[in-house]
Amino acid sequence: MNRGSTIAVIPARYAATRFPAKLMQQLGNKSVIRHTYDNTKATGLFDEVFVATDSDIIYNEITSNGGKAVMSIKQHESGSDRIAEAVADMDVDIVVNVQGDEPFVQKEPLQKLLEVFEGEEGQDVQVASLMQVLTEQKLINDPNYVKVAVDNKMNALFFSRSVIPYSRSSEGSIIYYEHIGVYAFRKQALLNFTNWPMTPLESAEKIECLRYLENGVRMKMIVTEYMGVEIDTPEDLERAAKLL
């Protein structure tokens, strides 16, 4: 194994466009953000786990329950920018971005994500992310579900809120993948990302990882069987409660 120190950072904004204060919603016996933090820590994969937030409420929710959190100094457009600020002066190799609204974090997908940085082939990997197979047509059509198309080496070709690929022919079966917003970056790749201006496709789709592709950085995608429910809407919270 030849990766250096590995940390997980959970970017957490209090205000969310579609579902304000979603991270502080109660799910079972604790808030969404605490489920995410506790489950990430419980994987035992990381040298350190902390929440990076712009909110006193979220900061206090984590620290008063024995967790670790840092307050962002600047305003940030994206979770990646928030994480980059938090890790800029840290001596780390791999940074994993676990989204705050992913309360059902599990060890296996994160372990698979970290493994792609190992060995000789892993030396070339700068950014990796997770995806899962989408089978329900309703979800495939839903712009809240970001789709990803990959090449035969599992590098991302494109991310879109539209249905990709578009099935023009009934021949052959297409696999649709949903991008799960859990990323692993080499620290320098993340810092580079934050120094690049927003790119045209990223701006159009409102999908931040397109900035990597538009700057010629390959993204390695890993298929995971199960990531639970991402909390984006009140309906998602209901689905999560049932899953719990």
Summary of the structure (lengths in Angstrom):
residues: 244
radius of gyration: 17.3
end to end distance: 34.7
largest distance: 56.4
contacts: 784
relative contact order: 0.19
helix: 32%
strand: 24%
